[in-house]
Amino acid sequence: MEKPMLVAGNWKMNGLKAALVEVEAIARAADSAPSRVEVAIAPPFTLLALARGAAAGTRLQLGGQDCHANPSGAHTGCIAAPMLADLGCDFVIVGHSERRTDNGETDAVVKLKATAAIVAGLRAIICVGETEAERDAARHLDVVAAQIDGSLPDADPASVVIAYEPVWAIGTGRTPLAGDVDEMHNAIRARLVARYGEDGRRILILYGGSVKPSNAAELFAVPEVGGALVGGASLKAADFLPIIAAA
Ligand SMILES: O=C[C@H](O)COP(=O)(O)O
């Protein structure tokens, strides 16, 4: 595969200081990857500064798993996009289905967060994806189209990345067929081009949901798949490195 790719790990609420050895190993792999392959991880906020140090001088990109829509203020427990930028982060994930479910985040909120991220100089990885019931009802394309339309910022599309994560595939070991991923990524591409014109063709569309060393190559071979957002298999370099290599 000779296309630009982004392989990003989302550590979710996992990782203590002992996990910094994994960051160091992933950073070495990032440096060994071809220049068209970007490698990134989003550790928990508690590890970000330490991870920044562990990855200093390498090509490993670091990011947050969420940010607030405001740049500062009285929001106990929240992290603002300028704080992530100040720490040397490159990106932030917004609109993950776990936040949409656990924290009631709507497309409108996700759009505000993505805008805040880009204004702060970060890339925004915007997550979308249908539930199993929505796919069973053949509503998946409409659901994701509505999420895309509602979540995309009006800001510079060069800083936008989309992650298509079917909710039913997250942490379950189940993945869509390559043909289903192809259908969805083509539909997302059409939506991006409708919104941003030719700039929409350059936006990376990641696949996420039970990506593993054993299925990464098949998923990456889908033409409009521009990388992966990896959860469980990004926690250990032994699992994550073969996924990077498959890109
Ligand atoms: O953000 C990552 C996704 O939710 C995928 O998680 P998973 O690879 O553990 O299924």
The ligand as an SDF file (V2000), in Angstrom:
LIG
                    3D

 10  9  0  0  0  0  0  0  0  0999 V2000
  -10.9530    4.2220   19.7650 O   0  0  0  0  0  0  0  0  0  0  0  0
  -10.8000    3.0190   19.5370 C   0  0  0  0  0  0  0  0  0  0  0  0
  -11.9240    2.1440   19.3240 C   0  0  0  0  0  0  0  0  0  0  0  0
  -12.9870    2.3860   20.1750 O   0  0  0  0  0  0  0  0  0  0  0  0
  -11.6300    0.7240   19.0410 C   0  0  0  0  0  0  0  0  0  0  0  0
  -11.4170   -0.0190   20.2040 O   0  0  0  0  0  0  0  0  0  0  0  0
  -10.9700   -1.5600   20.0520 P   0  0  0  0  0  0  0  0  0  0  0  0
   -9.8380   -1.5800   19.0820 O   0  0  0  0  0  0  0  0  0  0  0  0
  -10.5900   -1.9800   21.4350 O   0  0  0  0  0  0  0  0  0  0  0  0
  -12.1600   -2.2960   19.5040 O   0  0  0  0  0  0  0  0  0  0  0  0
  1  2  2  0
  2  3  1  0
  3  4  1  0
  3  5  1  0
  5  6  1  0
  6  7  1  0
  7  8  2  0
  7  9  1  0
  7 10  1  0
M  END
$$$$
